[in-house]
Amino acid sequence: MTQQAEIKKAKTLLAYYVKKTGERVNVTQDFWDFIELGVVLTNKEIKGLIDYFAEIDNKQNIKWFFANYTKLEDAKKTRDADRERRKEILRESQERTAEWQRKHQKSN
């Protein structure tokens, strides 16, 4: 990735963070933190973490976000897996209910 592309990516991510959280940030310092984070994660992964960070009820700031992004990744993965499991349980429950209703309709 070219330097100009990295700069554009970091500016976009910083603006996205501010939009999602409403937090006032140190643009110069946090810009460089987003460049460093962009080395480790993709744009999509970073936006996903920002979305998750904005969703959870927390009083943390952007410094905490950068220092603990791996914890956020783990917590987001756990939440996403839980949501998928809940969807699977709901689907199974609906299938069992429909099957139960079919069986009992025939006997009535």
CORURSUL-V759129 format. One record per backbone hydrogen bond with DSSP energy under -0.5 kcal/mol. NH is the residue of the N-H (numbers start at 1). CO is the residue of the C=O. Records with the same first field share a line. If there is no record, write none. Layout:
BEGIN
NH->CO / CO
END
This chain:
BEGIN
6->2
7->3
8->4
9->5
10->6
11->7
12->8
13->9
14->10
15->11
16->12
17->13
18->14
19->15
20->16
21->17
22->18
27->25
30->26
31->27
32->28
33->29
34->30
35->31
36->32
37->33
38->34
39->35 / 36
40->36 / 37
41->37
46->42
47->43
48->44
49->45
50->46
51->47
52->48
53->49
54->50
55->51
56->52
58->56
65->61
66->62
67->63
68->64
69->66
72->68
73->69
74->70
75->71
76->72
77->73
78->74
79->75
80->76
81->77
82->78
83->79
84->80
85->81
86->82
87->83
88->84
89->85
90->86
91->87
92->88
93->89
94->90
95->91
96->92
97->93
98->94
99->95
100->96
101->97
102->98
103->99
104->100
105->101
106->102
107->103
108->104
END
